[in-house]
Amino acid sequence: MKLLILLILYPVFLYGQEKTSTKLAKYMRAQVEVNNFSGTVLVRKNNTILLKKAYGFADYEWNVKNTIDTKFQLASVTKQFTATAILQLIDSGRLSLNDKLSKFLPDYPKADSVSIHMLLSHTSGLAMGFKEIALSSMSSDSAYTAIKKIPFEFSPGTKSSYSNIGYYLLAKIIEKVSGERYEAFLEKNIFDKVGMKNTGISNNESIVAKKAKVYCQSQQRLIHNPYINWNINLGHDGVYSTVEDLALWDKALYGTTVLSAAMKKKMFTPYSSENWGYGFIINPFYNHGHDLIAHDGGFFGTMTSFNRFTQDKLFVSVLSNNGSLSHIIGYGLSAIAFDKQVELPYKHHRVKIDTAIYDKYIGQYGKIKLLKIDGKLFYNDKDIELIPESKTKFFRGDDNDRTIEFIRDKTGNYNTFILTKGGVKEIFTRSQKK
């Protein structure tokens, strides 16, 4: 009887997968045609590939197209590999979560107050980053001396704030404890074990086959990415990979080939109000109500997204080399995989309207504040203008894949709007008016 039921349901199951794959492909075609997406995408559910495709160019000068095995910089998606290496050292007894930074880098300010746990969980108080230093040609030693001078943002352990410096220091600790170069340790203990043959660590000298060039936006046109000093920009960044290798990594994280069950539990536990685990964010606000372990990355034209919906066995990864908003695209793709209604990208055009109506829109809507300044409508601050495409619908000046549409109620007031992000709709209600 069970076999008969399975035989009856199997064609329905296959039809559902094909329907989802068609929707995913259509969504990505629109991202290419409307938003000029360049990169690769992989969506897998229950070991079935729903979408795996490359778009755009790895080299714009020579019109060399991206392929599915094109290698992309991962930016902050790198952090999960740094965290894994640290947890391996802890599991082998060479390191402890309670060890202080002073044990390895005694000359670093407040080193006696910062633990390995704090570095991993973004609770160290260390500042966000050191972009200007990463773009310089300084030596590793000079860069370290300069980074030491960057002030802490708060007392270690008192709150949470995302820090690239913390993971830069973790890479140094990996080298100190293991006696190996950061890249050698990751290759031997992670990439080789998982079979990630197209993954490695960038440096300033090596020629890497099939590695995409990176381009960023400037005044609405693509330009070459600036020079990045990969001798410095490590730990928080530095890994390059492909969507197929990342899919192998996702599978490995369900087992114990690379990390023991005990270490994975520590990695996937949220340790702050911001839900930071070790190298991942746990159940962020964009999880569609499903269990999600994720991390995004972005540095100039590099934009990446890595999403593991663990209860659903859904994996979504988007890698881009031209500044395309991979995290927003990943949000849309995962919504489609969960059979949600998702609006396709379309071209937005500014129209002239009577701006007096903005007085009816301004106010606080959850965490979003709408402001009227000099006859214009702004999203949270004066850096993000909301541009009208109708009397009630607006698109963000910095990201036309995000729109706001105001809903008029029975009393003629506008106390609710629909925020569409990557095609996914969310409803926000005004809590106060100013």
MARLO-282405 format. One record per residue: x, y, z of N, C-alpha, C, CB in turn. Coordinates in steps of 0.001 Angstrom, whole numbers, plus 500000, padded with zeros to 6 digits. Glycine has a CB too. Example, Ala and Ser with C-alpha at 12.3 -4.5 7.8 and 13.67 -1.06 7.14 Angstrom:
<pts>
513190494310507800512300495500507800513200496700507800511308495527509046
512850497750507080513670498940507140512900500030507870514084499402505725
</pts>
This chain:
<pts>
500821498797500000500000500000500000500867501270500000499064499997501216
501922501264500890502826502411500944503518502639499608503866502214502040
503920501521498975504572501625497666503634502237496644505044500249497186
502359501835496676501367502360495741501202503868495941500010501637495924
501132504295497208500988505727497507502193506507496988500823505952499028
503390505940497188504606506603496714504608506736495197505845505834497173
504167505667494517504117505694493052503137506744492546503729504320492508
502049506936493294501048507934492902501570509353493137499735507716493684
502251509551494285502697510892494669503976511332493970502902510948496150
504798510394493515506096510744492943505996511696491738506816509482492529
505074511444490770504951512385489653504541513782490117503937511864488642
503698513849491161503294515150491704504503515871492294502190514977492779
505339515108493000506556515656493602507493516200492514507280514572494444
507680515412491439508547515845490344508005517096489668508706514727489320
506674517126489484506057518296488855506291519537489704504546518070488644
506183519386491040506410520505491948507829521034491849506116520091493371
508811520120491758510204520532491621510442521272490302511123519314491712
509867520739489210510033521375487910509405522768487896509418520506486810
508253522897488550507583524186488631508432525190489404506210524034489290
509021524743490512509888525612491305511130526001490513510289524921492615
511737525048489823512928525330489012512622526367487931513458524034488366
511452526264487317511047527216486282510916528622486870509715526779485634
510319528717488054510155530018488714511516530616489090509270529874489974
512416529771489594513751530242489957514497530767488733514553529116490621
514417530024487634515101530421486403514525531728485854514990529309485346
513217531880485926512558533098485442512971534301486283511024532933485466
513053534103487593513468535167488505514894535619488169513383534688489980
515791534664487943517173535018487643517312535679486271518051533782487709
516507535259485295516535535938483985516186537413484157515544535262482986
515204537681485005514813539065485251515923539823485988513503539114486061
516609539157486922517718539804487617518836540184486637518266538881488717
519039539355485628520056539640484618519594540777483708520364538376483785
518371540676483205517871541649482223517619543025482836516588541135481592
517142543056484078516788544329484707517950544894485533515553544150485596
518603544044486313519624544509487256521046544135486866519336543962488609
521216543531485683522551543198485166523353542286486095523331544465484924
522685541326486705523397540394487589524511539680486843522427539367488186
525655539579487501526786538813486976527300537920488095527923539756486432
527340536624487837527810535703488859527248534314488665527449536213490227
527203533539489741526671532186489701525682531976490838527806531157489779
524772531032490610523708530746491571523541529238491688522369531419491146
523318528752492916522993527342493121521902527246494190524266526520493537
520827526539493842519736526256494783519534524748494810518404527004494379
519646524157495997519496522707496146518548522427497311520882522014496377
517642521487497097516741521075498169516663519558498199515330521695497985
516921518986499382516877517523499551517726516807498496515423517023499474
518942517325498278519903516733497325519491516861495868520097515282497643
518435517606495576518027517852494192518377519285493816516504517588493999
519110519434492714519464520761492232518250521378491536520687520696491268
517779522503492067516650523214491470517122524281490490515788523850492558
518279524827490740518870525806489816520375525825490038518256527239490023
521126525755488958522586525898489009523003526526487693523319524507489249
523360527800487751523619528492486489524560529679486687522305528964485865
525281530006485615526180531156485592525613532235484674527598530738485130
525879533485485029525373534619484264526464535679484174524083535202484913
526379536506483147527284537650483043528710537262482700527278538415484325
529648538147483052531029538013482596532031537926483743531385539173481708
532994537011483558534137536929484466535175537975484109534762535529484428
535179538393482836536107539413482352535354540277481351537393538772481704
535049541503481739534274542391480871535083542903479688533749543563481669
536407543040479870537228543543478761537242542577477583538657543797479234
537297541279477894537396540260476859536080539507476641538489539282477213
535025539952477296533714539290477179533790537794477470533143539505475784
534576537453478495534672536054478925533531535787479902536074535745479587
532674534865479571531486534616480376531814533837481651530454533859479557
531061534124482700531122533278483893530624531890483557530295533882485046
531221530894484174530760529510484065530499528992485477531810528608483312
529898527834485571529516527340486890530744527055487758528667526078486753
531907526848487136533118526615487921534014527857488010533901525465487320
533457529029487699534189530274487922534378530480489419533444531484487287
535576530903489782535898531135491189535648532606491544537375530743491487
535024532825492692534698534168493156535287534413494538533180534376493180
535721535634494778536058536031496138534800535893496999536619537497496182
534959535464498249533808535241499120533566536370500105533985533966499870
534521537307500239534394538371501241534116537737502608533254539378500852
533103538203503325532904537762504711532350536347504854531984538707505400
531962535695503779531625534273503855532865533483504286531085533753502482
534033534096504148535297533532504634535250533220506131536444534498504346
534525534025506900534582533918508367534228532530508883533652534928508989
533316531825508212532926530490508680534083529502508591531740529971507870
534994529700507650536153528819507534537194529147508620536784528945506124
537353530433508918538232530827510019537708530264511334538350532364510102
536390530386511548535780529859512778535943528348512871534292530227512838
535791527660511749535955526206511727537374525815512132535630525649510330
538363526519511590539761526216511924540022526421513422540718527102511091
539486527484513986539639527730515423538992526611516235539023529090515807
537800526194515852537098525128516577537823523790516448535662524992516062
538477523551515319539296522344515180540456522369516170539828522211513739
541080523527516324542189523653517273541697523485518714542885525019517104
540494523947518991539908523752520323539617522274520561538611524584520480
539053521622519541538694520201519662539927519325519879537941519734518410
541061519761519333542299518978519489543057519352520761543207519181518274
542499520265521549543108520620522835544199521668522770543664519415523453
544419522254521606545492523236521475545049524669521768546064523167520091
543755524817522023543186526144522191541943526012523055542852526804520813
541549527082523713540326527089524514539522528336524192540650527025526028
538199528215524260537344529379524039537607530469525073535873528968524076
538092530074526236538348531035527309539741531654527246538163530365528640
540584531136526342541920531723526206541809533198525854542742530975525132
542699533990526428542713535424526158543638535747524987543149536199527408
543332536828524324544136537284523192545588537508523610543549538576522605
545801537878524858547153538147525355548063536924525311547081538663526767
547480535734525304548258534499525239548976534378523895547351533280525468
548422534992522867548954534848521506549500536165520961547871534318520573
548839537279521297549259538596520827549297539537522039548289539143519702
550294539372522912550332540121524178550462541631524017551467539630525007
550915542085522840551102543527522634549835544222522151552215543766521639
548741543447521949547518544067521448546788544757522607546599543007520767
546239545953522391545528546659523470544371545835524044544996547996522954
544194545890525357543127545189526081543149543676525857541780545739525664
544298543154525472544395541728525122544015540808526284545809541404524663
544214541275527526543849540460528692542338540371528895544494541029529943
541593541247528235540130541291528409539362540629527278539678542716528536
540053540230526220539386539678525026539642538183524936539882540386523734
538565537405524881538695535942524774538472535478523338537695535239525713
538850534238523084538588533626521776537080533634521496539149532168521724
536282533309522501534819533336522339534346534710521875534122532960523662
534865535758522467534458537111522091534819537425520643535103538132523019
536003537002520228536419537227518838535492536507517871537866536760518623
535146535275518198534285534469517328532858535007517248534258533038517818
532350535523518361530933535885518466530664537377518303530399535435519789
531661538130517881531517539577517667531122540321518938530485539840516586
531668539889520070531394540568521340532676541139521959530723539598522327
533713541280521156535032541706521663535138543209521859536120541256520715
534285543988521205534411545438521249535337545998520192534889545858522587
536002545113519449536884545563518369536067546225517266537698544380517797
536670547186516587535968547957515555535626547093514342536818549152515118
534751547641513515534278546942512322535428546491511414533331547839511542
536263547433510967537285547004510016538399548006509803536656546709508717
539112547776508692540311548572508406540473548688506891541586547930509056
539420549181506228539374549205504769540578549913504158538103549876504305
540926551084504679542028551849504082543347551074504172542170553220504781
543537550364505279544760549571505443544768548406504456544883549047506898
543595547763504280543493546621503356543757547030501915542112545978503458
543518548295501588543747548781500226545152549340500034542729549845499880
545944549296501093547300549847501019548311548776500602547703550454502374
549532549202500397550599548255500037551520547980501222551417548796498856
551032548274502461551900548055503618552204546578503843551262548638504863
553282546350504551553643544982504928552679544473505997555109544916505440
552696543178506224551830542580507245552129543155508630552001541052507263
553424543330508931553809543860510242553356545306510418555323543764510427
553518546114509376553093547515509439551583547621509575553561548275508195
550879546736508870549417546736508950548961546383510362548815545745507932
549594545379510960549241544973512321549468546127513304550065543737512745
550570546834513145550867547982514004549797549061513860552250548562513667
549346549287512610548310550299512363546959549854512918548188550585510856
546633548574512778545341548052513252545262548132514773545135546589512783
546390547917515448546411547994516916545977549373517422547815547670517440
546144550392516598545822551763517014544343552101516845546656552749516224
543583551214516184542155551483515986541430551274517306541554550569514873
540712552279517805540086552182519135539002551105519203539486553524519521
538810550543520374537687549643520639536395550456520617537862548906522010
535301549807520253534007550491520215533269550394521548533141549911519106
533579549365522342532990549220523675533845548250524480531508548721523592
533581548178525771534345547274526631534088545823526230533979547494528117
535138545018526097534978543626525666533952542871526499536308542908525734
533051542169525797532076541309526453530809541990526917532700540674527598
530694543314526732529521544024527255528361544079526270529907545426527642
528641543963524990527584543919523973528130543288522702527030545342523679
527377543450521597527747542795520352527808543802519211526757541675520021
528841543694518392528952544507517183529908543817516212529444545954517520
529463543692514984530198542951513952531606543511513772529440542998512614
532590542624513731533982543064513668534806542219512705534604543020515049
535329542861511675536304542205510798537647542053511497536477542998509495
537983543021512339539273542974513035539360541711513898539469544244513911
538252541333514540538246540123515360538653538889514581536883539911515955
538152538753513359538475537575512545539856537680511903537422537382511462
540306538894511655541697539094511229542642538574512314541980540602510933
542332538876513569543164538408514686543055536896514873542764539120515981
541877536335514613541718534877514699542625534168513684540238534480514459
542768534747512493543674534153511494545103534142512020543604534931510152
545504535206512705546844535259513286547002534208514388547130536664513845
545943533999515155545986533001516226546102531595515639544728533107517118
545411531322514549545522530020513870546980529752513502544624529978512595
547654530764512979549056530594512585549946530390513805549539531809511780
549704531146514868550517531031516081550390529639516700550104532100517104
549165529134516801548919527864517489549332526670516636547446527746517863
549046526723515345549314525570514475550745525534513956548362525579513307
551390526702513922552731526771513339552714526719511824553580525647513868
551532526885511226551376526845509772550786528161509278550478525656509348
550992528420507997550343529569507387548832529341507389550871529807505942
548094530427507518546627530371507545546091529577506352546031531797507545
546576529883505152546066529223503947546404527738503941546634529889502694
547588527366504421547988525956504450547123525171505431549476525824504830
546838525773506589546015525084507585544609524840507056545953525894508884
544002525847506427542638525686505901542603524677504761542084527036505419
543606524721503905543622523782502778543701522340503259544799524085501849
544581522072504211544787520704504693543631520205505549546071520624505486
543102521067506396542131520624507400540673520858507034542410521305508678
540433521646505989539046521904505575538845521583504097538665523369505850
539491522327503214539214522217501782539509520818501237540030523246501017
540667520260501593541014518927501106540078517853501673542463518599501468
539719517971502934538831516978503555537443516974502921538708517247505053
536969518149502524535624518269501943535633517979500438535059519677502200
536807518057499820536889517875498361536658519158497597535888516846497909
536938520284498252536737521602497629537974521963496795536464522701498718
538039521397495592539227521524494757539351522882494074539224520449493720
538257523646494075538276524965493435538237526093494460537101525100492475
538711525801495653538682526766496747540094527002497266537761526279497887
540394528240497608541713528563498143541725529936498767542767528481497057
542924530400499087543110531709499723543841532628498750543904531578501068
543318533817498550543943534768497629545255535296498191542994535932497337
546172535609497285547386536336497656547676537351496558548603535360497864
548756538075496686549043539155495740549855538699494524549785540260496448
550222537411494486551103536962493411550497535883492502552369536445494003
549783534946493063549381533749492311548359534051491213548808532716493262
548527533349490090547535533370489021546594532198489275548207533282487586
545308532475489427544317531445489736543439531228488508543453531844490976
543464530009487975542679529694486785541189529872487058542965528259486316
540495530436486090539032530606486115538535531457487283538366529253486174
539375532386487730538948533291488793538420534575488169540115533593489774
537211534954488568536564536130488001537270537407488425535102536181488415
537384538336487502537785539689487873536610540332488609538206540535486610
536908541359489379535857541999490172535691543448489732536183541924491686
534447543860489614534112545209489158533114545837490133533529545181487710
533244547126490362532296547810491240531661548994490510532998548286492535
530589549502491088529845550589490482530423551941490882528379550506490874
530504552840489923530881554219490195530146555110489220532417554422490091
529289555987489755528519556903488921527772556151487817529439557963488309
527098555066488264526227554257487403526969553586486250525124555118486848
528239553290486456528979552495485479529941551584486213529738553400484474
530334550494485562531272549560486169532701550041485992531105548168485568
533485549905487045534910550212486973535683549057487602535236551566487690
536981549028487370537828548005487979537804548126489498539271548117487459
537826546978490170537956546969491622539316547557492007537794545524492186
539410548246493131540724548738493567541630547592493996540567549735494721
542914547886494082543887546915494571543560546553496020545334547474494455
543552545259496310543353544776497673544600543994498084542060543887497784
545144544316499225546355543665499717545963542382500458547168544625500649
546097541255499788545660539974500368546609539433501422545502538950499282
547760540067501598548618539684502723548049540190504045550041540228502520
547131541158503943546522541780505114545066541365505270546624543296505019
544366541306504163542909541120504173542550539639504315542281541697502883
542910539063505468542742537630505703541986537358506998544101536939505741
541320536223507050540613535796508248539158536183508202541258536379509475
538911537446507945537559537954507746537192537911506273537430539384508287
538172537782505404538042537784503946539183536928503417538080539257503342
539270536768502112540430536101501517540156534798500805541412535851502552
539107534051501219538804532775500560538101533044499229537919531871501474
538478532278498200537712532262496940537163530856496755538603532693495702
536051530741496023535431529428495848534430529474494696534735528971497154
533733528361494508532661528249493510531376527829494220533037527222492381
530242528008493552528974527587494177528934526070494378527772528033493312
529575525321493493529587523860493653530417523449494867530139523183492384
531555524100495069532361523796496257531622524191497530533718524518496190
530910525300497494530145525719498666529002524752498953529598527132498465
528463524150497910527427523125498108528023521886498780526775522739496752
529268521548498436529964520447499116530181520789500585531320520145498430
530535522027500841530761522500502210529462522422503028531304523955502196
528366522835502413527063522739503080526770521300503499525946523258502156
527006520359502601526783518936502914527692518477504051527025518062501663
528952518907504006529917518484505030529488518949506416531315519026504706
528827520091506496528408520628507795527269519830508431527983522072507636
526637518944507671525635518045508252526302516829508909524637517583507169
527544516582508541528272515441509099529360515881510049528872514604507992
530303514981510296531383515270511252532772515077510634531241514376512484
532854515178509316534143515040508636535110516148509042533946515051507120
534585517349509222535418518507509486535292518981510928535060519629508540
534080518932511468533840519374512844533050518324513606533092520720512863
533405518112514851532655517185515694531278517766516011533429516883517000
530372516911516446529025517360516802529078518421517899528164516169517258
529990518250518861530105519207519963530550520580519465531090518689521015
531503520602518538531986521876517997530934522537517100533287521657517207
530188521727516365529123522296515527528041522935516393528503521208514622
527751522308517516526748522876518428527192524249518911526509521937519633
528480524374519228529002525678519650528939526680518494530457525539520161
529278526245517296529286527128516136527887527669515824529841526392514924
526869526809515951525518527166515526524629527671516658524871525985514884
525230528045517782524487528619518904524567530144518831525044528100520267
523438530864518915523505532333518931523950532836520304522131532944518559
524867533817520313525451534278521568525126535732521905526932534106521516
524266536364521129523944537761521412522573538086520857525008538709520818
522115539301521145520826539747520611520860539854519095520436541091521218
522054539926518522522202539986517065522289538593516437523444540793516701
522195537557517288522154536158516827523446535676516174521029535987515853
524574536245516562525829535758516000526256534458516677526930536818516143
526507533429515857527173532228516318528657532416516064526622530947515604
529339531337515686530754531427515324530875531331513801531593530300516027
531142532450513144531287532473511687529978532478510935532083531307511249
528856532434511648527525532429511034526583533306511837526967530991510936
525487533709511213524371534299511928523274533237511977523871535635511241
522630533112513124521666532035513351520245532610513345521960531303514699
519416532086512457518029532542512321517893534057512246517214532032513473
518518534666511236518366536114511058516943536469510637519369536635510015
516640537764510595515281538219510297514803537808508899515210539722510432
515728537469508013515342537121506636515186535599506447516390537665505645
514820534888507508514778533420507447513440532850506979515098532857508798
512480533696506618511163533237506137510436532356507151511326532470504835
510811532449508417510170531609509422510689530187509467508714531578509184
511830529925508826512455528595508799513832528679509462512578528058507327
514301527554509986515626527527510614516700527833509570515895526147511283
517488528854509837518484529307508867519818529587509545517990530560508141
520884529032508953522263529348509325522893529988508096523070528056509801
523400531214508230523767531958507024524926532916507261522573532728506510
525429533448506169526362534580506198526432535183504805527782534138506686
526464536502504742526657537219503491528021537882503493525544538263503274
528440538347502327529709539046502231529648540151501205530819538085501891
530456541182501406530522542259500431531757543118500638529275543115500506
532509543339499575533669544223499629533885544764498231534949543480500161
533533546044498039533518546639496711532653545774495801534961546784496142
533133545303494651532268544589493712531946543157494084532889544594492390
532650542612495077532368541252495531531127541261496417533583540658496295
530109540468496036528893540326496844528530538842496880527702541194496261
528359538295498084528147536855498218527063536554499242529450536158498612
526434535396499092525401534977500038525438533461500184523995535450499574
525379532994501437525471531571501769524376531269502787526900531191502332
523394530445502392522205530211503218521905528725503357520995530930502622
521815528246504631521519526851504924520222526770505743522703526183505688
519128526414505095517874526195505810517876524729506248516606526543504907
518356524507507473518778523166507876517636522172508066519551523257509139
516489522604508563515365521672508722514769521287507383514285522283509609
514848522189506418514271521949505088515275521367504112513715523235504525
516525521248504548517617520791503678517662521611502386517452519288503347
517486522922502548517540523851501418518832524656501506516293524796501402
519577524680500410520815525442500328520708526430499175522041524504500145
521030527697499463520980528753498444522269529556498529519726529682498636
522982529635497414524202530443497376524224531287496110525460529545497450
524610532545496284524709533492495171526057534191495275523527534533495186
526839534145494204528154534789494171528193535771493007529298533730494043
528669536983493258528695537996492205530033538721492164527566539000492406
530395539174490972531650539908490785531433541309490228532566539137489862
530171541822490243529940543181489744529048544007490675529313543121488362
529070543667491953528307544444492919526833544119492973528464545867492627
526388543092492251524979542697492319524640542296493756524677541522491329
523426542609494184523045542410495590522693540951495860521855543315495961
523725540152496047523554538704496189522671538336497370524901538036496340
522764539085498476521961538760499657520470538977499398522412539606500853
520142540007498617518739540260498270518240539195497296518572541677497656
519087538832496334518721537787495369518539536453496088519798537659494259
519436536134497022519298534911497806518007534879498590520461534760498744
517596536027499102516335536155499837515155535826498920516184537585500422
515194536358497705514131536075496739514105534622496304514288536954495531
515272534061496035515345532660495592514839531707496667516784532295495213
515212531958497918514761531071498993513252531192499199515503531395500304
512706532397499008511249532563499107510541531740498038510859534050498974
511073531750496823510484530944495739510554529463496086511210531212494396
511692529036496627511842527628497009510843527225498087513263527363497498
510402528206498901509381527940499921507968528203499397509640528800501159
507864528372498071506576528531497396505864529814497794505687527349497693
506635530861498098506036532165498365505863532937497062506899532971499360
504925533887497074504749534765495929505896535771495891503378535490495990
506583535843494766507734536737494634507576537560493357509075535932494615
507663538860493512507545539768492369508856539786491582507173541202492840
508762539721490274509961539759489442510516541179489368509655539230488030
511824541329489252512403542659489065511849543330487815513928542569488979
511719544653487864511260545404486699511922546778486716509701545534486685
511898547453485577512502548776485480511627549813486178512722549163484008
512242550618487007511532551651487737511780553013487094511961551662489211
510743553843487062510861555164486448510268556220487379510155555195485067
511011557281487585510550558381488434509389559126487760511716559359488736
508377559475488545507273560307488064507149561517488976505931559503488017
506500562570488471506290563773489272504965563646490008506311565054488384
504977563904491311503756563883492099503746565091493032503633562559492903
502608565358493613502505566426494594503132565947495908501016566855494802
504256566530496260505002566037497423504333566389498757506408566600497401
503241567115498710502512567415499952502001566136500610501333568367499669
501780565098499792501274563838500339502299563161501249500885562893499205
503566563558501146504601562951501991504302563152503479505976563542501652
503610564239503790503258564488505192502386563373505762502535565829505326
501652562684504894500803561580505349501592560279505512499654561366504367
502819560254504982503617559021504984504661558980506094504303558859503654
505149560144506523506296560145507449505923559551508807506826561576507638
506917558962509467506707558368510778507557557130510979505251558025510968
507336556477512085508092555271512458507260554035512156508490555302513962
507829553122511387507175551860511036508096550725511490506871551771509482
507905550243512710508842549258513231510228549863513324508862548001512352
511221549234512684512591549746512697512859550732511564513569548598512610
511849550957510728512015551844509580511404553205509882511373551232508316
512185554254509657511695555611509855511669556333508510512577556378510881
510514556917508175510376557678506934510387559163507265509070557290506174
511229559901506535511466561315506812511164562159505583512913561541507267
510697563377505807510542564351504736511555565466504950509088564914504688
512446565634503996513491566657504095513556567406502768514883566021504450
513373568711502808513448569559501608512546569045500486514893569639501111
511344568641500858510374568214499855510619566837499279510354569184498757
511519566059499909511803564694499437511519563702500561513285564561498951
511240562449500181510966561388501146512200560510501295509742560541500709
512579560217502542513792559442502789513511558237503681514863560324503426
514365557217503510514271555944504224515348555907505301514420554733503244
514952556089506553515830556053507730516760557262507876516658554816507680
517397557689506814518235558882506897518305559540505528519656558531507410
518957560701505472518945561479504229519850560903503140519360562895504519
520492559776503399521330559139502376520519558271501418522406558296503038
519323557850501844518520556942501011517192557618500658518267555582501748
517098558126499431515864558768498987514884557723498456516163559825497903
513615557933498747512544557129498166511999557892496962511407556826499220
512153557299495789511804557972494534510430557503494074512872557695493435
509512558441493791508148558035493424508050557422492022507226559228493509
507363556283491924506995555765490612505471555825490432507510554311490436
504775556193491500503356556530491467503080557347492724502437555235491389
501826557738492924501473558524494100501720557753495392500018558951494024
501615556432495341501723555618496556502891554633496550500452554861496758
503599554505495432504676553519495357506004554191495054504365552463494294
507047553756495802508360554372495709509440553290495628508610555305496916
510554553632494978511701552724494990512894553442495601512035552220493555
513765552661496231514929553235496890515963553683495868515545552229497859
516519554857496096517506555389495167518774554578495108517838556783495530
519082553858496198520310553069496242520094551620495833520899553118497624
518832551205495674518551549792495406517120549664494872518746548923496698
516978549607493552515621549573493003514945548217493125515653549975491566
515613547260493774514957545991494081514208546076495417515993544847494120
514200547264496021513433547486497246512430548605496993514371547836498448
511151548311497161510110549308496958509217549399498190509275548973495712
508549550520498306507573550748499367506279551207498716508088551800500411
505181550549499056503869550938498533502923551180499706503296549842497572
502399552398499800501523552771500904500091552298500635501553554299501124
499442551825501687498086551296501604497140552267502317497999549861502229
496133552715501611495156553644502184494068552858502906494536554550501084
493784553255504164492748552535504917491375553188504720493105552495506421
490369552663505401488983553118505216488786554563505640488034552232505995
489661555054506521489539556441506986490295557419506096490046556560508413
490932556904505065491692557751504155493129557997504580491007559050504008
493579557355505651494949557520506138495872556430505587494972557501507672
497174556705505659498186555759505179499050555346506370499066556389504029
498632554338507080499361553874508260500092552561508035498415553721509412
500023552052506817500643550767506489501330550874505140499593549623506479
502476550213505009503061550075503675503567548657503468504205551086503471
503666548284502204504234546991501810505659547242501343503377546293500682
506606546655502040508009546709501622508291545483500776508979546781502853
508732545692499546509109544583498673510622544588498526508409544688497278
511222543486498919512686543366498940513067542115498182513244543324500402
513747542276497041514080541115496223512842540401495706514930540151497014
511712541124495675510457540537495212509591539978496323510744539460494234
510128539907497562509398539351498704508706540489499450510357538563499658
507427540310499742506634541380500355506542541219501873505230541406499751
506724542345502574506573542407504027505703543615504364507967542496504744
504869543486505384503962544566505772504480545275507017502544544021506020
504495546614506982504922547434508110503814548416508476506234548189507779
503569548560509760502521549443510265503138550562511093501496548651511105
502607551753510915503151552917511619502879552826513109502559554210511058
503942553078513892503795553068515336503676554468515903504958552358515971
504219555430515167504086556823515592504281557717514383505107557176516714
503771558915514461503876559865513345504633561089513794502481560263512812
505552561540512947506293562754513257506333563651512032507720562422513736
</pts>
